[in-house]
Structure formats: structure tokens, C-alpha cells
Amino acid sequence: MISEHAHKAGEASYKGNAEEGIAYFRAFGVDESLFRAAFAAALSRGGDWADLYFEHGISQSISLKDHKVDSAFSSIGLGVGIRVVSGDQQGYAYTEDLSKDAVVRAASSAALIAESQSAASRFESQGFEVQTRANRYPISQEWMDVEVAQKVPLLTRLDEEVMASDQRISKVNIGLGHSTTAILIVESTGAIHFDRLPMTRMNLSCTAEDGEQRESNGYNLAGREGFEFINERRLEKLKTEAVNRTLFLLDAEQAPAGSMPVVLGAGSSGILLHEAIGHGMEADFNRKGISIYADRLNTRIAPKGVTIVDDGTRQHDRGAINLDDEGVEGQRTVLVEDGILRSYMHDRISAAHYGVKPTGNGRRESFKHTPVPRMRSTYMCAGKYDPQEIIKSVKRGIYAETFTNGQVMIGAGDFTFYIKTGYMIEDGKLTRPIKDTNIIGNGPEVLERTDMVGSDFEYDEGGWVCGKDGQSVPVSLGMPTVRVSEMTVGGVNA
């Protein structure tokens, strides 16, 4: 019989979690008898444990182009993924049909894939307990209560204000998207987890022309909030950043090529940390011996003063989670502490392999995918240096402000990124604006060469998306100003 079980958490518990979760999915025919039938089939060929991942998501988007609404889109997703785990191996199947027959067939397929030498069904008739979790993204107004007629004026207003801001602006594109996803995770141990995940994202891009020169750039914002996400501060920031970043490109040039110090600006430079370093700390890459950090736990991988965290607990962040997609509570995980590698990011499988507790990093794009270790909100903590002191310390180098088009080789950590906007640093001062400048390096080496960490930590509010194993999940990132003593700049030859 399903009962309610309160789980202690730092934040307020999710109001109505037990009643809401079970009632929500009961409307789709999901009940205890379905759980039992699914688990009986899933563990019929052996396996250590199994879980069911039910998901119902509603998403909508609207965009404005050439001063009029260009498109409006709505989608609904519903289904369940069944996973059977045997050691480090897993079998997975999913279905969009939630009838008992369809779910049992999918569970039988997962069992066949994960067939083991262990005894047949380990599932025993037992009660199910709903685990209550912290709520890190309470909302004030559901998007379902907002009419399209309330959205269009927001886009129209932004379009008019951007066009009027500078005569060189010739084109504006604006998009608004939002979603609400409900998930119900049921473990063969009897634990049940429920969550509802909101998301709002706005993007604005524009084109500027000056004579024959034409440049485009933009900005976006995202977070786990409802309609209240759209406030005056964010609208002004979206407009101002998009316009300024675009006009900046009209006067910028590529930086000279060579090896030189690089100062990474606070905020969005965190994408370099995420891609070139963060992925190498995901436990599956280390368990398989792919990552350069596979044998580096509790050893120094960066200078003192460098602390890197992956955090699922920051309220309303795009990367925030109440629980991961395996039912493990979201938490703050210190990866690098004062230069020492302390932890990987674990899902349940990697945690069992290493004999540690999961860190709440088991994430998946949807019920159609298996969970794997993924980042949430990854950032470097603030250090002791004034950011102006960092810039003054550089005789000749570059200051990287925003990035685009990065590529990374996860195993070795080799990367290439384009600095979209930045400046030359000459005699300790920011001078000529630069754009579209390639930087080439190795993530672990860049971490080792990070010799000054600023006190100006900044969290980026952008709509970042992380790709891995063909899946995309929302993430956040941040960083203070830091100096990397040497990096290859693939700009233009002097």
C-alpha cells in the first residue's frame, strides 16, 4: 500500500508532494498494480534492481521575426522508461503507451537486454513509499494560466525598443519558450519520487549594419520559474546585452596569433570550465578509464585557490534540481577543493562501482533515455584577487568576455573555442576590442595554469544546454575573473 514518508531536507518540502504525484499520474492509468506488474517482468531474468521513470511534459514557444509573430508551437510528451541494472550493465526500454500490457512488454524487453546469471525475479510484493523532497523552484504563476495574448505584447515591445535603440540595428528576432514537466520515479525497492520542473527561456538576437559591414549577436536568459520570470530587470538586461554585444562587433577585429596569457571574464567564461574540465569529472568517463582524471582522486590538479563545485541546490537556477532522474536528492558537490580533486559526479551505477554515495548527477533528457552522470550548475568559486589587479598583471594578452562554437575531446580534454567578444590587454589595460578569435588548449593544463582567481564571482543566467550521448539537458554555469598564464591564441598573424 502506498504511504507517505517525509525526507528531511534543508529547504521546505514540496507541498502536496505525495498526494499530487500519485494523483497526477493516476489520471493516465498509473497505479500500484502497474508498478508491480512492471517490476515482475523487469526482474524476471535477474538483475540487481530496476526503476520506472514516468514523464509528462508540456512545452510552448512563440517567436517574433520581421516585426510580427513568426511561429507558435506547442508539444506534449508522455511515456515511461524502464531500466534494469545488473552490476555496471543496464537494459532499457520505453513506451509512450501506459497501458499495463504495453508497460509489461517494455519491461520484458529491458529484462532481456540486462539478462544476468543471478536468480530470477528479486521483486517481492511490498509497500511503496513516496519520498518528499525540497522545492527549489516554487512558482507564483503557472504558464498554463497565461494566454497567448499576454505574451505577444512582450515580444512586440522588445522589438520596438531594440529597433529604436540605434539606427544601425536592422533586424530583430525574439523568442519566448516555457515548459512544465512532471516526473514520477518508482524504484523496485519501493521508493517513489515525484517532481514538477518548470522552465522559462527568452532569447533576443539582432543584426546591425554599418556601411557594407553586417554583424549579428544576441543574448538569452533562462530559469526554473513561471510567468513571474518575465520582469522589468530581465527584459532590460535582455535588450541591452543583445544590442551592446551586436554593436561591439562593428568595431572589433581578430586578435593576433600566438601563445600568451588569457584572462577569462566573470560569468559566461564558465562555459570553458564546463566543457573543457567539467565533463572529465563525470564518473562514467573515469569508471571507463576515458578521462585524464581517472586516477587523480585526492591529488592536486590545480593551484591552491581553485575550487570547483557542481551544484543542484541554487534556487530557480536553470541547472537546479530537487532530485535527479534516478530519485537521488539534488545536492552541492565539491569537485576540486583548493586545487585537490575530491569527487567525481556520480549516478547510481558509478557510485556503486566506486563504493560511494550518489551525488545526484544521474540525468536524462526524457523517458526515452537512460540516465548518465551529467553536470547541473558548475562553477569556480571566488578567489582573493581584485579583477583589475588580474588585468594589470598582464603585459600582453587577451581578455575573453563571451564564447561561441566550442569543441572538446572528453578523454584528453583538448579543446578549441571561439571568443565571440573580448579585448586585447596591453600594458595591463583593456585596449582594442576583439571578436571571433580562436583559443586552443587542454582543459587539465588550463586548470594547472590558472594562477589568479578573482573575487568577483558572477553566475550566468543564460539558457545553457549540455549535450552528451545524444542527449541534451539544461545546465547553469558561473565563474570569477581568472588568469590563465599561457594559452594558444589562433588569431591572425601579425
ZAMARGU-4260 file (C-alpha; in steps of 0.2 Angstrom, whole numbers, plus 5000, padded with zeros to 4 digits):
<rodrens>
0) 5000/5000/5000 | 5007/5017/4996 | 5011/5028/5011 | 5019/5045/5014 | 5037/5046/5020
5) 5044/5063/5024 | 5063/5065/5020 | 5072/5078/5029 | 5079/5092/5018 | 5087/5109/5020
10) 5073/5118/5011 | 5054/5117/5013 | 5047/5101/5007 | 5037/5100/4991 | 5019/5105/4996
15) 5007/5091/4992 | 5021/5080/4985 | 5014/5063/4990 | 4996/5067/4985 | 5000/5077/4970
20) 5012/5065/4962 | 5001/5049/4964 | 4985/5058/4959 | 4994/5067/4944 | 4999/5051/4936
25) 4984/5041/4941 | 4974/5051/4928 | 4985/5042/4915 | 4981/5025/4922 | 4997/5023/4933
30) 4994/5015/4949 | 5002/5002/4961 | 4996/4987/4951 | 5005/4994/4936 | 5021/4996/4946
35) 5020/4978/4952 | 5017/4970/4935 | 5031/4981/4928 | 5044/4975/4941 | 5039/4957/4940
40) 5043/4957/4921 | 5058/4969/4923 | 5067/4957/4936 | 5061/4941/4928 | 5078/4937/4921
45) 5089/4943/4935 | 5096/4960/4939 | 5101/4969/4955 | 5087/4982/4954 | 5075/4991/4942
50) 5066/5008/4941 | 5052/5016/4931 | 5053/5034/4925 | 5036/5041/4921 | 5036/5058/4912
55) 5023/5070/4906 | 5029/5087/4899 | 5020/5102/4891 | 5030/5115/4881 | 5026/5130/4872
60) 5035/5143/4862 | 5032/5159/4852 | 5044/5169/4841 | 5044/5186/4833 | 5053/5190/4817
65) 5052/5204/4805 | 5041/5214/4817 | 5027/5200/4818 | 5024/5184/4826 | 5033/5171/4815
70) 5028/5155/4824 | 5019/5147/4839 | 5022/5129/4844 | 5016/5118/4857 | 5020/5100/4862
75) 5015/5086/4874 | 5026/5071/4879 | 5020/5056/4889 | 5028/5040/4892 | 5038/5028/4904
80) 5056/5022/4903 | 5060/5005/4912 | 5078/5001/4917 | 5085/4985/4924 | 5103/4986/4932
85) 5115/4972/4934 | 5131/4977/4940 | 5138/4990/4929 | 5126/4985/4915 | 5109/4990/4911
90) 5094/4986/4900 | 5082/5000/4895 | 5066/5001/4885 | 5052/5014/4884 | 5035/5016/4879
95) 5023/5030/4875 | 5008/5018/4879 | 5005/5017/4898 | 4993/5003/4897 | 4998/4988/4908
100) 5001/4977/4893 | 5012/4989/4884 | 5022/4993/4900 | 5025/4975/4904 | 5031/4972/4886
105) 5044/4986/4888 | 5049/4979/4905 | 5052/4962/4897 | 5062/4969/4884 | 5073/4979/4897
110) 5075/4962/4906 | 5081/4953/4891 | 5094/4966/4887 | 5101/4966/4905 | 5099/4947/4907
115) 5111/4941/4921 | 5116/4925/4929 | 5108/4930/4945 | 5092/4922/4952 | 5076/4926/4943
120) 5064/4939/4950 | 5070/4948/4965 | 5055/4959/4966 | 5044/4955/4981 | 5026/4961/4985
125) 5029/4976/4996 | 5023/4993/5000 | 5028/5009/4991 | 5033/5025/5000 | 5033/5042/4992
130) 5048/5052/4997 | 5045/5071/5000 | 5059/5082/4993 | 5065/5100/4995 | 5057/5113/4982
135) 5070/5123/4974 | 5059/5131/4961 | 5042/5137/4969 | 5032/5147/4956 | 5020/5161/4958
140) 5010/5160/4941 | 5009/5144/4931 | 5012/5147/4912 | 4996/5136/4909 | 4986/5151/4916
145) 4994/5164/4904 | 4986/5167/4887 | 4995/5170/4871 | 4988/5187/4871 | 4998/5191/4886
150) 5014/5185/4878 | 5014/5194/4861 | 5014/5212/4868 | 5030/5207/4877 | 5039/5202/4861
155) 5032/5217/4852 | 5038/5230/4865 | 5055/5222/4865 | 5056/5223/4846 | 5051/5241/4845
160) 5063/5246/4859 | 5078/5237/4851 | 5074/5245/4834 | 5073/5262/4841 | 5089/5260/4852
165) 5102/5263/4837 | 5099/5267/4819 | 5112/5253/4814 | 5100/5240/4821 | 5092/5232/4805
170) 5084/5216/4811 | 5077/5208/4827 | 5072/5191/4832 | 5064/5187/4849 | 5059/5170/4856
175) 5050/5165/4872 | 5048/5147/4877 | 5042/5138/4893 | 5039/5121/4899 | 5032/5111/4914
180) 5037/5093/4916 | 5031/5081/4929 | 5041/5065/4933 | 5037/5050/4944 | 5051/5038/4948
185) 5047/5022/4956 | 5061/5010/4962 | 5060/4991/4964 | 5065/4995/4982 | 5048/5003/4985
190) 5053/5021/4985 | 5043/5033/4974 | 5049/5051/4970 | 5039/5065/4961 | 5044/5082/4955
195) 5037/5095/4944 | 5050/5105/4934 | 5046/5122/4927 | 5057/5131/4914 | 5056/5148/4905
200) 5068/5154/4892 | 5069/5171/4882 | 5081/5175/4868 | 5084/5190/4858 | 5096/5192/4843
205) 5099/5207/4832 | 5108/5212/4816 | 5117/5228/4814 | 5124/5236/4798 | 5137/5250/4796
210) 5140/5253/4778 | 5145/5236/4770 | 5148/5228/4787 | 5135/5217/4794 | 5136/5209/4811
215) 5124/5198/4822 | 5124/5193/4840 | 5112/5191/4854 | 5108/5186/4872 | 5097/5174/4881
220) 5090/5171/4899 | 5083/5156/4907 | 5077/5149/4924 | 5066/5137/4933 | 5052/5149/4936
225) 5034/5153/4929 | 5027/5168/4921 | 5035/5179/4935 | 5052/5176/4927 | 5047/5190/4915
230) 5051/5205/4925 | 5057/5223/4920 | 5075/5219/4926 | 5077/5204/4914 | 5068/5212/4900
235) 5080/5227/4901 | 5095/5216/4903 | 5090/5205/4888 | 5088/5220/4877 | 5103/5229/4882
240) 5115/5215/4881 | 5109/5209/4864 | 5111/5227/4857 | 5128/5230/4865 | 5135/5214/4860
245) 5130/5216/4842 | 5136/5234/4840 | 5153/5229/4849 | 5157/5218/4834 | 5156/5233/4822
250) 5172/5239/4829 | 5181/5223/4834 | 5194/5213/4825 | 5203/5196/4827 | 5217/5196/4840
255) 5235/5192/4834 | 5240/5174/4835 | 5252/5167/4847 | 5255/5160/4864 | 5250/5172/4878
260) 5241/5175/4895 | 5222/5174/4894 | 5211/5182/4906 | 5194/5174/4907 | 5180/5186/4911
265) 5167/5183/4925 | 5151/5174/4921 | 5150/5166/4904 | 5168/5161/4904 | 5161/5146/4914
270) 5157/5138/4898 | 5175/5134/4896 | 5176/5126/4913 | 5160/5116/4909 | 5166/5109/4893
275) 5185/5108/4894 | 5186/5102/4913 | 5169/5098/4919 | 5165/5083/4908 | 5181/5075/4913
280) 5175/5074/4931 | 5159/5064/4926 | 5161/5047/4934 | 5156/5036/4919 | 5171/5043/4909
285) 5183/5039/4924 | 5175/5022/4928 | 5179/5018/4910 | 5196/5025/4910 | 5192/5038/4897
290) 5195/5054/4907 | 5213/5060/4911 | 5206/5062/4929 | 5203/5043/4931 | 5217/5040/4943
295) 5219/5058/4950 | 5206/5057/4965 | 5214/5066/4981 | 5228/5073/4971 | 5232/5091/4966
300) 5226/5095/4949 | 5226/5114/4951 | 5235/5128/4961 | 5229/5132/4978 | 5214/5144/4977
305) 5205/5135/4964 | 5189/5127/4970 | 5176/5120/4958 | 5158/5115/4963 | 5144/5106/4954
310) 5128/5112/4962 | 5110/5107/4960 | 5103/5117/4975 | 5103/5135/4969 | 5085/5141/4969
315) 5077/5144/4952 | 5094/5141/4943 | 5092/5133/4926 | 5103/5119/4932 | 5094/5117/4949
320) 5085/5100/4953 | 5075/5094/4968 | 5081/5077/4964 | 5090/5069/4949 | 5082/5057/4936
325) 5086/5042/4947 | 5077/5049/4963 | 5093/5055/4972 | 5091/5072/4980 | 5100/5086/4972
330) 5115/5092/4982 | 5131/5103/4981 | 5146/5093/4976 | 5164/5100/4978 | 5174/5093/4964
335) 5190/5102/4967 | 5194/5109/4984 | 5209/5121/4984 | 5216/5113/4970 | 5214/5095/4975
340) 5202/5083/4966 | 5189/5077/4979 | 5175/5069/4970 | 5168/5064/4953 | 5150/5067/4948
345) 5140/5051/4951 | 5125/5042/4946 | 5119/5026/4955 | 5129/5015/4944 | 5146/5024/4945
350) 5143/5027/4964 | 5141/5008/4967 | 5156/5005/4956 | 5167/5016/4967 | 5158/5012/4984
355) 5152/5029/4987 | 5135/5038/4988 | 5127/5045/4973 | 5129/5064/4971 | 5113/5067/4962
360) 5120/5069/4945 | 5110/5055/4936 | 5101/5065/4922 | 5092/5061/4906 | 5084/5071/4893
365) 5067/5062/4894 | 5059/5045/4897 | 5067/5039/4880 | 5084/5040/4888 | 5095/5031/4901
370) 5102/5042/4915 | 5120/5046/4915 | 5132/5057/4925 | 5129/5075/4920 | 5133/5092/4926
375) 5119/5103/4934 | 5126/5121/4939 | 5145/5120/4938 | 5156/5135/4943 | 5173/5140/4950
380) 5171/5149/4967 | 5178/5166/4970 | 5196/5169/4975 | 5206/5183/4983 | 5212/5194/4968
385) 5204/5210/4963 | 5199/5208/4945 | 5208/5224/4940 | 5223/5218/4948 | 5222/5202/4937
390) 5221/5213/4921 | 5235/5224/4927 | 5246/5209/4929 | 5246/5205/4910 | 5259/5214/4899
395) 5252/5207/4883 | 5237/5195/4881 | 5218/5194/4878 | 5203/5196/4889 | 5189/5184/4884
400) 5171/5190/4888 | 5159/5179/4878 | 5161/5162/4869 | 5154/5153/4855 | 5156/5137/4845
405) 5167/5126/4856 | 5173/5108/4853 | 5181/5097/4866 | 5189/5079/4866 | 5182/5072/4883
410) 5196/5060/4886 | 5211/5071/4884 | 5202/5087/4887 | 5209/5095/4871 | 5198/5110/4866
415) 5195/5124/4854 | 5184/5139/4857 | 5179/5155/4848 | 5180/5171/4859 | 5165/5180/4852
420) 5169/5196/4861 | 5184/5202/4871 | 5198/5214/4872 | 5217/5215/4869 | 5227/5218/4886
425) 5242/5229/4883 | 5252/5235/4897 | 5239/5230/4910 | 5225/5239/4901 | 5210/5233/4891
430) 5213/5241/4874 | 5207/5235/4856 | 5190/5225/4855 | 5192/5208/4848 | 5180/5196/4840
435) 5179/5178/4833 | 5196/5173/4840 | 5200/5155/4842 | 5209/5149/4858 | 5216/5131/4858
440) 5221/5122/4873 | 5220/5107/4885 | 5207/5108/4899 | 5218/5100/4913 | 5233/5111/4908
445) 5222/5126/4908 | 5217/5122/4926 | 5235/5119/4931 | 5239/5136/4923 | 5225/5146/4932
450) 5236/5156/4944 | 5225/5170/4949 | 5207/5169/4954 | 5196/5184/4956 | 5185/5190/4970
455) 5171/5194/4958 | 5161/5178/4956 | 5147/5180/4943 | 5133/5167/4939 | 5127/5167/4921
460) 5108/5167/4919 | 5109/5160/4901 | 5099/5146/4893 | 5114/5134/4893 | 5111/5116/4886
465) 5123/5102/4888 | 5125/5088/4876 | 5131/5070/4879 | 5127/5053/4872 | 5115/5061/4861
470) 5105/5069/4875 | 5103/5087/4880 | 5099/5093/4897 | 5098/5111/4904 | 5113/5117/4914
475) 5120/5133/4923 | 5137/5139/4925 | 5147/5153/4933 | 5165/5160/4936 | 5175/5174/4943
480) 5188/5183/4933 | 5203/5171/4932 | 5221/5172/4923 | 5227/5158/4914 | 5246/5160/4912
485) 5248/5154/4895 | 5236/5148/4881 | 5237/5147/4862 | 5228/5160/4853 | 5224/5156/4835
490) 5220/5173/4828 | 5228/5182/4814 | 5247/5183/4810 | 5255/5199/4815
</rodrens>
